[in-house]
Amino acid sequence: MSFSGDSYNVAVYLARLGQREVFYFTAVGEDPYSQRMKDNFQEEHLHTDFVKSRPSQLPGLYFIHTDQHGERHFYYYRAQSAARLMLADETVKTLTNIFTPWGWIYLSGITLAILPAADREKLIQAIAQVRNQGVRIVFDTNYRSRLWEDSLLAQQTVRTLLPHVDIALVTFEDERALFGDAAPEDTIDRLKTFGVTECVVKWGEKGAWVLAENKKFLVPSFAVKTIVDTTAAGDSFNAAYLHARIQGQSPLTAAEAGHRLASLVIQHPGAIISREIPIKQ
């Protein structure tokens, strides 16, 4: 048993790369496993000021099966997870007050998928408001069909959020499944119609297409001889890319950093590699 999850993976790798002020916003239960999760958050140097407790709920549970090529498949048990209620006590105003001091906010389609409709709407409204105040929004579609009522709702929700996104870090496989994109370049063109001016379309071993300063370019991935487990490949890429951009590095350099970390992560089992393994920036 270990602790992971799409946004959590990004938070952990951001902290390991040297970001000192990484706050994680979620909810857990009050059971022994939830307490172990909170301990794990702190061991990874994440700020837990906004990790709420829901006494009647339990953490989400999922199994990951990897095939002989290291490709992962997820099996979820999270219908009643505490994280679904992370915004239950919040209003648009309180969320805006929480988010305003933050320089960057990262969320994914899984974040949106697990929330009740009213809470999802509150979150998007708050994000729209704080972005107007200078907070930068980073989003990964991370489409998981089993978490959504139907694909139309997922499409509508993503389209509602995209006009408020500064950087989109998406995976072509997800975009093709949700929107029917034929090629990564089509994904970029669609994101541009919503006003997204910087995006990365991750394309597995083929590399990643990047849109920056209204130019598209393909950044090759790093060759890996033995792939053990592709879990968190995209999340680790996102963390390294975001870390580089926060440091003021170019999108090209950031994409190379993303490939570097992802290539390291997929050579080890699990989403979060051992702390003993050095991460090069």
C-alpha positions as CSV (number, residue, x, y, z in Angstrom):
1,M,0.0,0.0,0.0
2,S,1.2,3.5,-0.8
3,F,-0.3,7.0,-1.2
4,S,-0.6,8.7,-4.6
5,G,-3.0,10.4,-6.9
6,D,-2.7,12.7,-9.8
7,S,-2.6,16.1,-8.1
8,Y,-0.8,14.6,-5.1
9,N,1.9,13.2,-7.4
10,V,2.5,16.7,-8.9
11,A,2.6,18.3,-5.4
12,V,5.2,15.7,-4.1
13,Y,7.5,16.1,-7.1
14,L,7.2,19.9,-7.0
15,A,8.3,19.8,-3.3
16,R,11.1,17.4,-4.1
17,L,12.3,19.6,-6.9
18,G,12.7,22.5,-4.4
19,Q,9.4,24.3,-4.3
20,R,9.1,25.2,-0.6
21,E,5.6,26.6,-0.5
22,V,3.4,23.7,-1.9
23,F,0.0,23.6,-0.3
24,Y,-2.3,20.6,-0.9
25,F,-6.0,21.1,-0.8
26,T,-8.1,18.0,-0.2
27,A,-10.1,16.1,2.4
28,V,-9.5,12.9,4.3
29,G,-11.3,10.9,6.9
30,E,-10.3,10.3,10.6
31,D,-9.5,6.7,10.2
32,P,-5.9,5.2,10.6
33,Y,-5.3,5.2,6.9
34,S,-6.3,8.9,6.6
35,Q,-3.9,9.7,9.5
36,R,-1.1,7.9,7.7
37,M,-1.9,9.9,4.6
38,K,-1.6,13.2,6.5
39,D,1.7,12.0,8.0
40,N,2.8,11.2,4.5
41,F,1.9,14.7,3.3
42,Q,4.1,16.2,6.0
43,E,6.9,13.8,5.3
44,E,6.9,15.1,1.7
45,H,7.1,18.7,3.0
46,L,3.6,19.6,1.8
47,H,1.7,22.3,3.7
48,T,-1.5,20.7,5.2
49,D,-3.3,23.8,6.3
50,F,-6.1,23.0,3.8
51,V,-6.4,19.3,4.3
52,K,-9.8,18.9,5.9
53,S,-11.2,16.0,8.0
54,R,-14.5,14.3,7.1
55,P,-15.2,11.9,10.0
56,S,-17.8,9.9,8.2
57,Q,-15.8,9.4,5.0
58,L,-12.8,7.2,4.0
59,P,-9.9,7.8,1.6
60,G,-10.5,6.7,-2.0
61,L,-8.9,3.4,-2.9
62,Y,-7.6,2.2,-6.2
63,F,-5.6,-0.7,-7.5
64,I,-3.0,-0.3,-10.3
65,H,-2.3,-3.2,-12.6
66,T,0.8,-3.0,-14.8
67,D,1.3,-5.2,-17.9
68,Q,4.5,-6.7,-19.2
69,H,5.3,-3.4,-20.9
70,G,4.9,-1.3,-17.8
71,E,1.6,0.2,-18.9
72,R,-0.8,0.8,-16.1
73,H,-4.5,0.2,-15.7
74,F,-6.5,1.7,-12.8
75,Y,-9.4,0.1,-10.8
76,Y,-11.2,2.7,-8.6
77,Y,-13.1,2.4,-5.4
78,R,-13.8,6.0,-4.5
79,A,-17.5,6.7,-4.8
80,Q,-17.7,7.8,-1.2
81,S,-14.2,9.2,-0.8
82,A,-13.6,12.1,1.6
83,A,-12.0,14.2,-1.2
84,R,-15.4,14.5,-2.9
85,L,-16.4,16.7,0.0
86,M,-13.3,18.9,0.1
87,L,-15.4,22.0,-0.8
88,A,-18.6,21.2,1.1
89,D,-18.2,24.0,3.6
90,E,-16.8,26.6,1.2
91,T,-18.4,29.4,-0.8
92,V,-17.1,31.2,-3.8
93,K,-16.0,34.0,-1.5
94,T,-14.1,31.8,1.0
95,L,-12.4,29.9,-1.8
96,T,-11.4,33.2,-3.4
97,N,-9.9,34.4,-0.1
98,I,-8.0,31.1,0.2
99,F,-6.7,31.2,-3.4
100,T,-5.8,34.9,-3.7
101,P,-2.4,34.8,-2.0
102,W,-1.3,31.8,-4.1
103,G,0.9,32.4,-7.1
104,W,-0.1,29.3,-9.0
105,I,-3.0,26.8,-8.7
106,Y,-2.8,23.3,-10.2
107,L,-5.8,21.1,-10.8
108,S,-6.9,18.3,-13.1
109,G,-10.0,16.8,-14.6
110,I,-10.0,14.3,-11.8
111,T,-10.4,17.2,-9.4
112,L,-13.4,18.3,-11.3
113,A,-14.8,14.8,-11.8
114,I,-15.1,13.8,-8.2
115,L,-16.8,17.0,-7.0
116,P,-20.6,17.3,-6.7
117,A,-22.0,19.7,-9.4
118,A,-22.5,22.6,-7.1
119,D,-19.0,22.4,-5.6
120,R,-17.5,22.1,-9.1
121,E,-19.3,25.3,-10.1
122,K,-18.0,27.1,-7.0
123,L,-14.5,26.0,-7.7
124,I,-14.5,27.2,-11.3
125,Q,-16.1,30.6,-10.3
126,A,-13.4,31.1,-7.6
127,I,-10.6,30.2,-10.1
128,A,-12.0,32.7,-12.6
129,Q,-12.0,35.4,-10.0
130,V,-8.5,34.8,-8.7
131,R,-7.0,34.5,-12.1
132,N,-8.3,38.0,-12.8
133,Q,-6.2,39.1,-9.8
134,G,-3.0,37.5,-11.2
135,V,-3.0,33.9,-9.9
136,R,-1.8,31.6,-12.7
137,I,-4.0,28.5,-13.4
138,V,-2.5,25.2,-14.6
139,F,-4.7,22.4,-15.7
140,D,-4.4,18.8,-16.9
141,T,-7.6,17.3,-18.4
142,N,-6.6,13.9,-17.1
143,Y,-9.9,12.4,-18.4
144,R,-11.0,9.2,-16.7
145,S,-14.4,8.2,-18.1
146,R,-15.4,6.1,-15.1
147,L,-15.3,9.1,-12.9
148,W,-17.8,11.1,-15.0
149,E,-21.6,10.7,-15.4
150,D,-21.0,10.9,-19.1
151,S,-18.6,12.3,-21.6
152,L,-20.8,15.3,-22.5
153,L,-20.7,16.5,-18.9
154,A,-16.9,16.1,-18.9
155,Q,-16.6,18.1,-22.2
156,Q,-18.9,20.8,-20.9
157,T,-17.0,21.2,-17.6
158,V,-13.6,21.3,-19.3
159,R,-14.8,23.8,-21.8
160,T,-16.1,26.0,-19.0
161,L,-12.8,26.0,-17.2
162,L,-10.4,26.4,-20.2
163,P,-11.0,30.2,-20.7
164,H,-9.5,30.6,-17.2
165,V,-6.4,28.5,-17.8
166,D,-2.9,29.9,-18.3
167,I,-1.0,26.6,-18.9
168,A,-2.7,23.4,-20.1
169,L,-0.6,20.3,-19.5
170,V,-2.6,17.5,-21.2
171,T,-2.1,14.0,-22.6
172,F,-3.0,13.3,-26.2
173,E,-4.6,9.9,-25.3
174,D,-7.0,11.7,-22.9
175,E,-7.8,14.5,-25.4
176,R,-8.5,12.0,-28.2
177,A,-10.8,9.9,-25.9
178,L,-12.8,13.0,-24.7
179,F,-12.8,15.3,-27.7
180,G,-11.9,13.0,-30.6
181,D,-8.8,14.8,-31.6
182,A,-7.0,13.2,-34.5
183,A,-3.5,14.5,-33.7
184,P,-1.7,16.5,-31.0
185,E,-1.7,19.5,-33.3
186,D,-5.5,19.4,-33.3
187,T,-5.5,19.4,-29.5
188,I,-3.3,22.5,-29.6
189,D,-5.6,24.3,-32.1
190,R,-8.7,23.5,-30.0
191,L,-7.1,24.7,-26.8
192,K,-6.1,28.0,-28.6
193,T,-9.8,28.6,-29.4
194,F,-10.4,28.9,-25.6
195,G,-7.6,31.4,-25.2
196,V,-5.0,29.0,-23.8
197,T,-1.7,30.5,-25.0
198,E,0.7,28.0,-23.5
199,C,0.1,24.2,-23.5
200,V,1.9,20.9,-23.7
201,V,0.4,17.8,-25.3
202,K,2.2,14.8,-24.0
203,W,2.5,12.1,-26.6
204,G,4.2,9.2,-24.8
205,E,7.5,8.0,-26.2
206,K,7.0,10.3,-29.2
207,G,7.6,13.3,-27.1
208,A,5.5,16.3,-26.4
209,W,4.1,19.1,-28.5
210,V,4.4,22.5,-27.0
211,L,2.6,25.8,-27.8
212,A,4.4,28.9,-26.7
213,E,4.4,32.4,-28.1
214,N,2.0,31.2,-30.8
215,K,4.5,28.7,-32.1
216,K,4.2,24.9,-32.0
217,F,7.2,22.6,-31.6
218,L,7.9,18.9,-30.8
219,V,10.2,18.2,-27.9
220,P,11.5,14.6,-28.1
221,S,11.2,12.3,-25.0
222,F,14.2,10.7,-23.4
223,A,15.0,7.1,-24.4
224,V,14.4,4.5,-21.7
225,K,15.6,0.9,-22.1
226,T,13.4,-0.7,-19.5
227,I,10.0,0.7,-18.5
228,V,8.9,-0.7,-15.2
229,D,5.7,1.3,-14.5
230,T,4.2,4.3,-16.3
231,T,2.2,5.4,-13.3
232,A,2.6,9.1,-12.8
233,A,4.6,9.6,-16.0
234,G,2.4,12.5,-16.9
235,D,2.1,13.9,-13.3
236,S,5.9,13.9,-12.9
237,F,6.3,15.6,-16.3
238,N,3.8,18.3,-15.2
239,A,5.6,18.8,-11.9
240,A,9.0,19.4,-13.6
241,Y,7.5,21.5,-16.3
242,L,5.7,23.7,-13.8
243,H,8.7,23.9,-11.5
244,A,10.9,25.1,-14.4
245,R,8.3,27.7,-15.5
246,I,7.9,29.0,-11.9
247,Q,11.7,29.5,-12.0
248,G,11.4,31.6,-15.2
249,Q,12.8,29.0,-17.6
250,S,11.5,28.8,-21.2
251,P,8.7,26.3,-22.2
252,L,11.3,24.4,-24.2
253,T,13.6,24.0,-21.2
254,A,10.6,23.2,-19.1
255,A,9.5,20.4,-21.5
256,E,13.0,18.9,-21.4
257,A,12.9,18.9,-17.6
258,G,9.5,17.2,-17.7
259,H,10.8,14.5,-20.0
260,R,13.9,14.0,-17.8
261,L,11.8,13.5,-14.6
262,A,9.2,11.3,-16.3
263,S,11.9,9.1,-17.8
264,L,13.3,8.5,-14.3
265,V,9.9,7.8,-12.7
266,I,8.9,5.2,-15.2
267,Q,12.0,3.1,-14.4
268,H,10.7,2.5,-10.9
269,P,7.5,0.9,-9.5
270,G,4.8,3.1,-8.2
271,A,3.8,6.7,-8.7
272,I,6.2,8.1,-6.1
273,I,9.7,6.9,-6.4
274,S,11.9,6.4,-3.3
275,R,13.3,9.5,-1.6
276,E,16.7,7.9,-1.9
277,I,16.7,8.3,-5.7
278,P,18.1,11.7,-6.6
279,I,16.1,14.0,-8.9
280,K,18.1,16.1,-11.2
281,Q,16.6,19.5,-12.2
